[in-house]
């Protein structure tokens, strides 16, 4: 099983980034997908989730209206479009595939830094 995040980097406040998470080795279309983030000295927190059919999404209040999660089951990839970025969005971003409580896979993370 592989989950490989990409698209992180350094961006100025107010800017945008699109993260990708490419999946392999499991039945992607059967899993919900989520993006988490972890800032230095803080716990990992859930940012956004999308369910297996792509029809249902939910967002943390801190990112609602600025971030959009999407998935392409044919390409086995999940995306996170991040707009209007703020310094407090600086974190390592992780994708997670999950089906129930115990059937989960994590990626290795990609760094996002928002700074002028």
N, C-alpha and C positions, 0 to 999 in steps of 0.2 A: 504494500500500500504506500502511495506517495501523495502528499499534498505539498505543492511548491508555490509559495507566494512570490510575487514580483510586483514592481511598480512603485516601491517606496523611494524616498529620497528627501532632499531638502527643498522646501517651498516657503515663500513669503506669506505672511498673514494675508488672508483674503484670497489666496490662490487655490488651485485645485490639483488633485491627483486621482488617478484611477488605479486601484490595486486589482491584481488578478491572482487567482488561486487555481492552479491546474491540478486535477485529480487523476489518479490512475490506480488500478489494482483492486477496485471494488465497484459495485453497481451504483454508480454515482446517482442515477435517477431515483434510487430508493431511499436516499439519505437527505435529511434536512442539512442545510449549511449555515454556518454562522461566522461572523467576524467578531473577534475579541481584540482587546488592546490592553497593554500593560505599560504604564508609565514608570519611570524610576522611583523606587520606594513605595509603590502602590500595588494593590492587588489587581489581578487580571479582571477586566470587566467586559461584559457582553455589550457589543455595539449594535449589531443588527443580525437578523435571522431571516431565512427564506426557506419555505417548505418544499417538499420534493417535487411538486408539480409547478412550482414557481408562482402559484396563485396567491399565496399568503406571505406577508412579510410583517416584521415588527422591528421597532427601533427603540434604543434607549433615548430618554428625553434629551440627553446632552447632544445627540447627533440628529434628532428628528428635524426634518426640513432642510438639512444640509447634506446628508449622506443618503445614497441610494444603493441598495443591494439588488443584484440581478444574477441570474444563472442561465447558462446555455447547456442543456443536458446533452445535446449532440456533441458539443466540444468538451464536455466534462469539466467545465470551468465556472467558477463563481467570481463575481466582480464586486468591488465596492467603489462607487464614484463618490469622491469627497470634495465638496465645494465649500467656499467661504471658510477655509481652514483658519483655526485659531492656534495660538501657542499652546494652549492646554490640550490640543489634539496630539501633541508630540508623544509618541509611544512606539513600542514594537507591536505591530498588528499581526494577528494570527488567524488563520482560518481553521474551522473545525467542521468535520463531517459527523453527523450523529443520527442514530436511529435507536430511540429508547435511551435509558440511563447509562447503559454499560457498553454499548456498541459505538465507540467514538474513535476518531482519528484526528490528530493535530498536525498542522504544518510547523515549519521551523521558525516562521516569523519574518517580517520585513520591517525595517526601521522607517518611520515617518518623523521628520523633524520640521516644525513650523517655526521659522525665525526670520527676522529681518537682518 
